[in-house]
Amino acid sequence: MPADRVLARRIAIDPDPLEPSRIAAGYTVGDLICLSGQGAIDERGQLVGIGDFEAQAAGTLDNIENVLRAAGSGLDRVVKVTIYLTDMAANFGKVVQLRERWGRPYPADTIVEVSALAIPELLLEIDVIAVAGSVTKVG
């Protein structure tokens, strides 16, 4: 491979609940790991916690951890998150509590309210960028 090219490798998880939708769980690109938006979808592709924000948040973070682990990383190496909520007024405070799981220093963060997500009952979706290998976050 020429020196000016970067290898992008698809992250393989098994089972992969995103495969039927033709979505990659994520890619490692050099030292970065970029995940697709993750929601509370179980290994059979079924939504977890319909109507229960806390259950969906826990399932979403479990899925993020699973994909990061498959890529050789973890929540402690996340440097950027984007959080999509369908109801900011009802759930913003819960997201602030959820951020504790990232650990300090916290990653860069964007949170937006959207009118809907791909599955109508989905209350949140989170995509992340993390670092592969070892990292020391300073801040």
KAWO-V11429 format. One record per backbone hydrogen bond with DSSP energy under -1.0 kcal/mol. CO is the residue of the C=O (numbers start at 1). NH is the residue of the N-H. E is the energy in kcal/mol with one decimal. If there is no record, write none. Layout:
CO	NH	E
CO	NH	E
This chain:
2	5	-1.8
7	30	-1.4
9	28	-2.7
16	19	-1.1
18	21	-1.2
18	23	-1.4
19	22	-2.2
25	36	-2.3
26	11	-2.8
27	34	-2.9
28	9	-2.7
29	32	-2.2
31	132	-3.1
32	29	-3.1
33	130	-2.7
34	27	-2.3
38	126	-2.4
39	41	-2.0
40	48	-3.1
42	45	-2.4
46	42	-3.1
49	52	-2.5
52	56	-2.3
53	57	-3.0
54	58	-2.5
55	59	-2.4
56	60	-2.5
57	61	-2.4
58	62	-2.3
59	63	-2.1
60	64	-2.3
61	65	-2.8
62	66	-2.3
63	67	-2.3
64	68	-2.7
65	69	-2.6
66	70	-1.9
67	71	-1.2
68	73	-3.0
69	72	-1.6
74	77	-2.0
75	78	-1.6
77	131	-2.0
79	108	-2.4
80	129	-2.5
81	110	-1.9
82	127	-2.3
83	112	-2.7
84	125	-1.7
85	114	-3.1
87	91	-1.7
88	92	-2.4
91	95	-1.8
92	96	-1.9
93	97	-1.5
94	98	-2.2
95	99	-2.1
97	100	-1.5
98	101	-1.8
99	102	-1.8
100	103	-1.1
108	81	-2.2
110	83	-3.1
112	85	-2.8
119	122	-2.2
123	86	-1.8
125	84	-3.2
126	38	-3.2
127	82	-2.4
128	35	-2.6
129	79	-2.6
129	80	-1.7
130	33	-2.9
